[in-house]
């Protein structure tokens, strides 16, 4: 039987599992709820049992597995394979996740940042195939980032590189949970879109059809803002364009630093499709320098929510294959 690697994508709501063969094809997949209430021990037990269940279902023995890759939120100590902290799962502090899962399965294991493995997944099997230098931005509650150059993830000298959501795009701007001010994710993430719209309505008394949505739902999200924009709402249009213009600033900065072939956009906000990419390309072109033609392309991720688990298995192939 041909060899496979197991990918495990650990999220606050679900744990995803996938088998990736030597041809970078997914040959099996499984998803389980994350038992966050059970703490680290319960989560790790589910990771081990889920991987074992997937192997059993596909009729694969541990001896046919080249390695296991785990994509996890952080911060992480990648060299030690330790999760330093995880906001969504109580008690996940200084947990040697790599070794506990690896020992439980009896298979060598690598731990990687979840945004990085999503980028690697798109590079290997998604929109980034056939590129040399690819950058991915995941637009959700925050903004995650991943950089892949010639097939290698770029982590930086201290393992904290590619934190692209924390580029400062507005000096002395809004306070970010990271402790800095003016980070990109405070202006261009899906949550930033919703937060700014709500601020204009509730604190500044601006009129918008989103007021009715806010009253009915008790909140609004980026999709609501985009829908209101389509309905001709002026406030929603301005909020959306403001976020996209900041995102374009981030993309131009990435281009100046790395000159990538491609910037891939994923996460919940990428579900807006052309409503995201068309204004982003306009702002990107407006901000791009004129001394040379624009060569970096902007596109949507193609693997959706599977990018992380595929990339986690890909990280195992990179490490052990």
C-alpha positions as a Markdown table, in Angstrom:
| # | Residue | x | y | z |
|---|---|---|---|---|
| 1 | Unk | 0.0 | 0.0 | 0.0 |
| 2 | Unk | 1.2 | 3.5 | -0.8 |
| 3 | Unk | 2.2 | 5.7 | 2.1 |
| 4 | Unk | 0.0 | 8.4 | 3.6 |
| 5 | Unk | 0.3 | 11.3 | 6.1 |
| 6 | Unk | -2.4 | 12.2 | 8.5 |
| 7 | Unk | -3.4 | 15.8 | 8.9 |
| 8 | Unk | -5.2 | 17.1 | 12.0 |
| 9 | Unk | -6.6 | 20.6 | 12.1 |
| 10 | Unk | -7.5 | 21.5 | 15.7 |
| 11 | Unk | -10.1 | 24.2 | 16.0 |
| 12 | Unk | -12.2 | 25.5 | 18.8 |
| 13 | Unk | -15.4 | 23.9 | 17.4 |
| 14 | Unk | -14.2 | 21.0 | 15.3 |
| 15 | Unk | -11.2 | 18.7 | 14.9 |
| 16 | Unk | -10.7 | 17.7 | 11.2 |
| 17 | Unk | -8.7 | 14.7 | 10.0 |
| 18 | Unk | -7.5 | 13.9 | 6.5 |
| 19 | Unk | -5.2 | 11.4 | 4.8 |
| 20 | Unk | -2.9 | 12.7 | 2.1 |
| 21 | Unk | -1.0 | 10.4 | -0.2 |
| 22 | Unk | 2.3 | 10.9 | -2.0 |
| 23 | Unk | 0.5 | 12.5 | -4.9 |
| 24 | Unk | -1.0 | 15.1 | -2.7 |
| 25 | Unk | -4.5 | 13.6 | -3.1 |
| 26 | Unk | -6.9 | 13.3 | -0.1 |
| 27 | Unk | -7.9 | 9.7 | 0.3 |
| 28 | Unk | -10.0 | 9.9 | 3.5 |
| 29 | Unk | -11.4 | 12.5 | 5.9 |
| 30 | Unk | -13.3 | 12.8 | 9.2 |
| 31 | Unk | -14.6 | 15.5 | 11.4 |
| 32 | Unk | -15.4 | 15.4 | 15.1 |
| 33 | Unk | -16.6 | 18.1 | 17.5 |
| 34 | Unk | -13.9 | 19.6 | 19.7 |
| 35 | Unk | -14.7 | 18.6 | 23.4 |
| 36 | Unk | -13.3 | 21.9 | 24.7 |
| 37 | Unk | -15.2 | 21.4 | 28.0 |
| 38 | Unk | -13.1 | 18.3 | 28.6 |
| 39 | Unk | -9.9 | 20.4 | 28.6 |
| 40 | Unk | -6.5 | 19.4 | 27.1 |
| 41 | Unk | -6.7 | 15.7 | 28.1 |
| 42 | Unk | -10.1 | 15.3 | 26.5 |
| 43 | Unk | -9.1 | 17.1 | 23.3 |
| 44 | Unk | -5.9 | 15.1 | 22.9 |
| 45 | Unk | -7.8 | 11.9 | 23.4 |
| 46 | Unk | -10.2 | 12.9 | 20.7 |
| 47 | Unk | -7.3 | 13.7 | 18.4 |
| 48 | Unk | -5.8 | 10.3 | 18.9 |
| 49 | Unk | -9.1 | 8.4 | 18.7 |
| 50 | Unk | -10.2 | 10.3 | 15.6 |
| 51 | Unk | -7.0 | 9.6 | 13.7 |
| 52 | Unk | -7.2 | 6.0 | 14.7 |
| 53 | Unk | -10.8 | 5.8 | 13.6 |
| 54 | Unk | -9.9 | 7.3 | 10.2 |
| 55 | Unk | -7.1 | 4.8 | 9.7 |
| 56 | Unk | -9.4 | 1.9 | 10.6 |
| 57 | Unk | -12.1 | 3.0 | 8.3 |
| 58 | Unk | -9.7 | 3.2 | 5.4 |
| 59 | Unk | -8.0 | -0.1 | 6.3 |
| 60 | Unk | -4.6 | 1.5 | 6.8 |
| 61 | Unk | -2.1 | 0.4 | 9.5 |
| 62 | Unk | 0.1 | 2.8 | 11.4 |
| 63 | Unk | 3.1 | 1.3 | 9.6 |
| 64 | Unk | 1.8 | 2.8 | 6.3 |
| 65 | Unk | 1.7 | 6.3 | 7.8 |
| 66 | Unk | 4.8 | 8.4 | 7.1 |
| 67 | Unk | 3.9 | 11.0 | 9.7 |
| 68 | Unk | 1.2 | 13.2 | 11.3 |
| 69 | Unk | 0.9 | 16.9 | 11.0 |
| 70 | Unk | -1.1 | 19.0 | 13.4 |
| 71 | Unk | -2.3 | 22.5 | 12.7 |
| 72 | Unk | -3.1 | 24.4 | 15.9 |
| 73 | Unk | -3.9 | 27.9 | 17.1 |
| 74 | Unk | -1.2 | 29.4 | 19.2 |
| 75 | Unk | 1.0 | 30.9 | 20.3 |
| 76 | Unk | 3.2 | 27.8 | 19.8 |
| 77 | Unk | 6.8 | 26.7 | 20.5 |
| 78 | Unk | 7.4 | 24.9 | 17.2 |
| 79 | Unk | 10.8 | 23.6 | 18.1 |
| 80 | Unk | 9.5 | 21.9 | 21.3 |
| 81 | Unk | 6.1 | 21.0 | 19.8 |
| 82 | Unk | 4.3 | 22.9 | 22.6 |
| 83 | Unk | 1.1 | 24.9 | 22.7 |
| 84 | Unk | 1.9 | 27.9 | 24.8 |
| 85 | Unk | -1.7 | 29.1 | 25.0 |
| 86 | Unk | -5.1 | 28.6 | 23.3 |
| 87 | Unk | -7.9 | 31.1 | 24.0 |
| 88 | Unk | -10.7 | 28.8 | 22.8 |
| 89 | Unk | -9.9 | 25.7 | 24.9 |
| 90 | Unk | -9.5 | 26.4 | 28.7 |
| 91 | Unk | -6.4 | 25.0 | 30.3 |
| 92 | Unk | -4.5 | 24.6 | 27.0 |
| 93 | Unk | -1.3 | 26.2 | 28.5 |
| 94 | Unk | 2.2 | 24.8 | 27.9 |
| 95 | Unk | 0.8 | 21.5 | 26.5 |
| 96 | Unk | 3.3 | 19.3 | 24.7 |
| 97 | Unk | 0.7 | 18.6 | 22.0 |
| 98 | Unk | 3.1 | 17.2 | 19.4 |
| 99 | Unk | 4.6 | 14.5 | 21.6 |
| 100 | Unk | 1.4 | 13.6 | 23.4 |
| 101 | Unk | -0.4 | 12.9 | 20.1 |
| 102 | Unk | 2.6 | 11.3 | 18.5 |
| 103 | Unk | 3.1 | 9.0 | 21.5 |
| 104 | Unk | -0.6 | 8.1 | 21.5 |
| 105 | Unk | -0.5 | 7.1 | 17.9 |
| 106 | Unk | 3.0 | 5.7 | 17.8 |
| 107 | Unk | 3.7 | 7.8 | 14.8 |
| 108 | Unk | 6.2 | 10.7 | 14.4 |
| 109 | Unk | 4.4 | 14.0 | 14.5 |
| 110 | Unk | 5.0 | 17.7 | 13.7 |
| 111 | Unk | 3.2 | 20.7 | 15.1 |
| 112 | Unk | 2.6 | 23.8 | 13.0 |
| 113 | Unk | 0.6 | 27.0 | 13.2 |
| 114 | Unk | -2.9 | 26.7 | 11.8 |
| 115 | Unk | -2.6 | 29.7 | 9.5 |
| 116 | Unk | 0.7 | 28.4 | 8.2 |
| 117 | Unk | -0.8 | 25.0 | 7.3 |
| 118 | Unk | -3.8 | 26.6 | 5.6 |
| 119 | Unk | -1.3 | 28.5 | 3.4 |
| 120 | Unk | 0.6 | 25.3 | 2.7 |
| 121 | Unk | -2.6 | 23.5 | 1.8 |
| 122 | Unk | -3.4 | 26.1 | -0.8 |
| 123 | Unk | 0.1 | 26.0 | -2.1 |
| 124 | Unk | 0.2 | 22.2 | -2.5 |
| 125 | Unk | -3.4 | 21.5 | -3.6 |
| 126 | Unk | -5.3 | 24.7 | -4.1 |
| 127 | Unk | -5.0 | 28.1 | -5.7 |
| 128 | Unk | -1.3 | 28.3 | -5.1 |
| 129 | Unk | -0.3 | 25.3 | -7.2 |
| 130 | Unk | 2.4 | 26.0 | -9.7 |
| 131 | Unk | 3.5 | 29.1 | -7.9 |
| 132 | Unk | 7.0 | 29.7 | -6.4 |
| 133 | Unk | 6.2 | 32.4 | -3.8 |
| 134 | Unk | 2.7 | 32.5 | -2.4 |
| 135 | Unk | 1.2 | 34.4 | 0.5 |
| 136 | Unk | -2.2 | 33.7 | 2.1 |
| 137 | Unk | -4.4 | 35.9 | 4.2 |
| 138 | Unk | -7.2 | 34.4 | 6.2 |
| 139 | Unk | -9.9 | 37.0 | 6.8 |
| 140 | Unk | -12.1 | 36.0 | 9.8 |
| 141 | Unk | -12.3 | 37.1 | 13.4 |
| 142 | Unk | -8.8 | 38.3 | 12.9 |
| 143 | Unk | -6.4 | 38.1 | 10.0 |
| 144 | Unk | -4.0 | 35.1 | 9.8 |
| 145 | Unk | -1.1 | 34.8 | 7.4 |
| 146 | Unk | 1.1 | 32.3 | 5.8 |
| 147 | Unk | 4.1 | 32.6 | 3.5 |
| 148 | Unk | 5.4 | 29.7 | 1.3 |
| 149 | Unk | 8.5 | 30.1 | -0.8 |
| 150 | Unk | 9.7 | 27.2 | -3.0 |
| 151 | Unk | 7.6 | 24.9 | -0.9 |
| 152 | Unk | 8.9 | 26.0 | 2.5 |
| 153 | Unk | 6.9 | 27.8 | 5.1 |
| 154 | Unk | 8.6 | 31.0 | 6.3 |
| 155 | Unk | 8.4 | 31.2 | 10.0 |
| 156 | Unk | 11.1 | 33.7 | 10.7 |
| 157 | Unk | 14.2 | 33.6 | 13.0 |
| 158 | Unk | 12.1 | 33.1 | 16.2 |
| 159 | Unk | 9.1 | 31.2 | 14.9 |
| 160 | Unk | 6.7 | 34.2 | 14.9 |
| 161 | Unk | 7.1 | 35.3 | 11.3 |
| 162 | Unk | 4.1 | 35.7 | 8.9 |
| 163 | Unk | 1.9 | 37.4 | 11.5 |
| 164 | Unk | 0.6 | 39.5 | 8.6 |
| 165 | Unk | -2.6 | 40.5 | 10.4 |
| 166 | Unk | -0.4 | 42.5 | 12.8 |
| 167 | Unk | 1.2 | 44.7 | 10.2 |
| 168 | Unk | 0.6 | 48.3 | 11.4 |
| 169 | Unk | -1.5 | 50.1 | 8.8 |
| 170 | Unk | -2.7 | 53.0 | 11.0 |
| 171 | Unk | 0.0 | 54.3 | 13.4 |
| 172 | Unk | -1.5 | 55.0 | 16.8 |
| 173 | Unk | -4.8 | 53.5 | 15.6 |
| 174 | Unk | -7.3 | 51.2 | 17.2 |
| 175 | Unk | -6.1 | 49.0 | 20.1 |
| 176 | Unk | -5.4 | 45.4 | 19.1 |
| 177 | Unk | -5.6 | 42.5 | 21.5 |
| 178 | Unk | -2.0 | 41.8 | 20.7 |
| 179 | Unk | -1.1 | 45.0 | 22.6 |
| 180 | Unk | -0.2 | 47.1 | 19.6 |
| 181 | Unk | -2.3 | 49.8 | 17.9 |
| 182 | Unk | -3.3 | 50.1 | 14.3 |
| 183 | Unk | -2.9 | 46.4 | 13.2 |
| 184 | Unk | -4.4 | 45.4 | 9.9 |
| 185 | Unk | -6.8 | 42.9 | 11.5 |
| 186 | Unk | -8.4 | 45.8 | 13.4 |
| 187 | Unk | -9.4 | 47.4 | 10.1 |
| 188 | Unk | -9.8 | 44.7 | 7.5 |
| 189 | Unk | -11.0 | 41.5 | 9.2 |
| 190 | Unk | -14.6 | 40.3 | 9.0 |
| 191 | Unk | -15.1 | 41.3 | 12.6 |
| 192 | Unk | -13.6 | 44.7 | 12.0 |
| 193 | Unk | -16.2 | 45.3 | 9.2 |
| 194 | Unk | -19.0 | 44.5 | 11.6 |
| 195 | Unk | -17.5 | 46.4 | 14.5 |
| 196 | Unk | -17.1 | 49.6 | 12.6 |
| 197 | Unk | -20.6 | 49.5 | 11.1 |
| 198 | Unk | -22.0 | 49.0 | 14.6 |
| 199 | Unk | -19.9 | 51.9 | 16.0 |
| 200 | Unk | -21.3 | 54.3 | 13.3 |
| 201 | Unk | -24.8 | 53.3 | 14.1 |
| 202 | Unk | -24.8 | 53.1 | 17.9 |
| 203 | Unk | -22.2 | 55.7 | 18.8 |
| 204 | Unk | -22.6 | 58.2 | 16.0 |
| 205 | Unk | -26.2 | 57.8 | 15.2 |
| 206 | Unk | -25.7 | 57.2 | 11.5 |
| 207 | Unk | -28.7 | 55.9 | 9.6 |
| 208 | Unk | -28.6 | 52.6 | 7.9 |
| 209 | Unk | -30.8 | 49.6 | 7.1 |
| 210 | Unk | -28.4 | 47.7 | 9.3 |
| 211 | Unk | -30.1 | 49.2 | 12.3 |
| 212 | Unk | -33.1 | 47.0 | 11.6 |
| 213 | Unk | -30.8 | 44.0 | 11.2 |
| 214 | Unk | -29.0 | 44.8 | 14.5 |
| 215 | Unk | -32.3 | 45.1 | 16.3 |
| 216 | Unk | -33.7 | 41.8 | 14.9 |
| 217 | Unk | -30.5 | 39.7 | 15.3 |
| 218 | Unk | -28.9 | 41.5 | 18.2 |
| 219 | Unk | -25.7 | 41.9 | 16.1 |
| 220 | Unk | -24.4 | 42.2 | 12.6 |
| 221 | Unk | -21.6 | 40.5 | 10.7 |
| 222 | Unk | -19.6 | 41.3 | 7.6 |
| 223 | Unk | -22.1 | 39.4 | 5.4 |
| 224 | Unk | -24.9 | 41.6 | 6.6 |
| 225 | Unk | -22.8 | 44.7 | 5.7 |
| 226 | Unk | -22.1 | 43.4 | 2.2 |
| 227 | Unk | -25.8 | 42.5 | 1.7 |
| 228 | Unk | -26.8 | 46.0 | 2.8 |
| 229 | Unk | -24.3 | 47.5 | 0.4 |
| 230 | Unk | -26.0 | 45.6 | -2.4 |
| 231 | Unk | -29.3 | 47.0 | -1.3 |
| 232 | Unk | -27.9 | 50.5 | -1.8 |
| 233 | Unk | -27.1 | 51.4 | 1.8 |
| 234 | Unk | -24.6 | 54.2 | 1.9 |
| 235 | Unk | -23.2 | 53.5 | 5.3 |
| 236 | Unk | -22.6 | 49.8 | 4.5 |
| 237 | Unk | -20.9 | 50.8 | 1.2 |
| 238 | Unk | -18.5 | 53.1 | 3.0 |
| 239 | Unk | -17.7 | 50.6 | 5.7 |
| 240 | Unk | -17.0 | 47.9 | 3.2 |
| 241 | Unk | -14.8 | 50.1 | 1.0 |
| 242 | Unk | -12.9 | 51.3 | 4.0 |
| 243 | Unk | -12.0 | 47.7 | 5.1 |
| 244 | Unk | -11.0 | 46.8 | 1.5 |
| 245 | Unk | -8.8 | 49.8 | 1.2 |
| 246 | Unk | -6.9 | 48.9 | 4.3 |
| 247 | Unk | -6.6 | 45.3 | 3.1 |
| 248 | Unk | -5.1 | 46.7 | -0.1 |
| 249 | Unk | -2.5 | 48.6 | 1.9 |
| 250 | Unk | -1.5 | 45.3 | 3.6 |
| 251 | Unk | -1.3 | 43.5 | 0.2 |
| 252 | Unk | 0.9 | 46.3 | -1.3 |
| 253 | Unk | 3.2 | 46.1 | 1.8 |
| 254 | Unk | 3.4 | 42.3 | 1.3 |
| 255 | Unk | 4.3 | 42.9 | -2.4 |
| 256 | Unk | 7.0 | 45.4 | -1.5 |
| 257 | Unk | 8.6 | 42.9 | 0.9 |
| 258 | Unk | 8.2 | 39.6 | -0.9 |
| 259 | Unk | 7.2 | 40.2 | -4.5 |
| 260 | Unk | 5.0 | 37.0 | -4.5 |
| 261 | Unk | 3.4 | 35.4 | -7.5 |
| 262 | Unk | 0.1 | 35.3 | -5.7 |
| 263 | Unk | -1.7 | 36.5 | -2.6 |
| 264 | Unk | -4.5 | 34.1 | -1.7 |
| 265 | Unk | -7.5 | 35.3 | 0.3 |
| 266 | Unk | -9.3 | 32.8 | 2.6 |
| 267 | Unk | -11.5 | 32.8 | 5.7 |
| 268 | Unk | -15.1 | 33.7 | 6.2 |
| 269 | Unk | -14.9 | 37.1 | 4.5 |
| 270 | Unk | -13.6 | 35.4 | 1.3 |
| 271 | Unk | -17.1 | 34.0 | 0.8 |
| 272 | Unk | -18.0 | 37.4 | -0.5 |
| 273 | Unk | -16.2 | 36.3 | -3.7 |
| 274 | Unk | -16.1 | 39.1 | -6.4 |
| 275 | Unk | -17.5 | 41.6 | -3.9 |
| 276 | Unk | -14.1 | 41.2 | -2.1 |
| 277 | Unk | -11.7 | 40.7 | -5.0 |
| 278 | Unk | -13.0 | 43.4 | -7.4 |
| 279 | Unk | -12.7 | 46.4 | -5.1 |
| 280 | Unk | -9.5 | 45.0 | -3.6 |
| 281 | Unk | -7.9 | 44.8 | -7.1 |
| 282 | Unk | -8.9 | 48.4 | -7.8 |
| 283 | Unk | -7.4 | 49.7 | -4.5 |
| 284 | Unk | -4.4 | 47.5 | -5.0 |
| 285 | Unk | -3.8 | 48.9 | -8.5 |
| 286 | Unk | -4.3 | 52.5 | -7.2 |
| 287 | Unk | -1.7 | 52.0 | -4.5 |
| 288 | Unk | 0.8 | 50.0 | -6.6 |
| 289 | Unk | 3.9 | 51.8 | -7.8 |
| 290 | Unk | 4.2 | 53.0 | -11.3 |
| 291 | Unk | 7.9 | 52.2 | -11.9 |
| 292 | Unk | 7.0 | 48.7 | -13.0 |
| 293 | Unk | 3.9 | 46.7 | -14.1 |
| 294 | Unk | 1.9 | 44.9 | -11.5 |
| 295 | Unk | 2.8 | 41.2 | -11.4 |
| 296 | Unk | 1.4 | 39.9 | -8.2 |
| 297 | Unk | -2.1 | 38.4 | -8.6 |
| 298 | Unk | -4.8 | 38.4 | -6.0 |
| 299 | Unk | -7.2 | 35.5 | -5.9 |
| 300 | Unk | -9.6 | 33.5 | -3.6 |
| 301 | Unk | -8.6 | 30.3 | -1.8 |
| 302 | Unk | -10.1 | 27.2 | -3.4 |
| 303 | Unk | -9.9 | 24.7 | -0.6 |
| 304 | Unk | -12.3 | 26.4 | 1.7 |
| 305 | Unk | -12.3 | 25.1 | 5.3 |
| 306 | Unk | -10.2 | 22.1 | 4.2 |
| 307 | Unk | -7.0 | 24.0 | 3.6 |
| 308 | Unk | -5.8 | 23.6 | 7.1 |
| 309 | Unk | -6.2 | 19.9 | 7.4 |
| 310 | Unk | -4.7 | 19.3 | 4.0 |
| 311 | Unk | -1.8 | 21.6 | 4.8 |
| 312 | Unk | -1.3 | 19.8 | 8.1 |
| 313 | Unk | -0.8 | 16.6 | 6.3 |
| 314 | Unk | 1.4 | 18.4 | 3.8 |
| 315 | Unk | 3.6 | 19.6 | 6.6 |
| 316 | Unk | 4.1 | 16.0 | 7.7 |
| 317 | Unk | 5.1 | 15.1 | 4.2 |
| 318 | Unk | 7.6 | 18.1 | 4.2 |
| 319 | Unk | 9.0 | 17.0 | 7.5 |
| 320 | Unk | 9.1 | 13.2 | 7.1 |
| 321 | Unk | 8.5 | 12.3 | 3.5 |
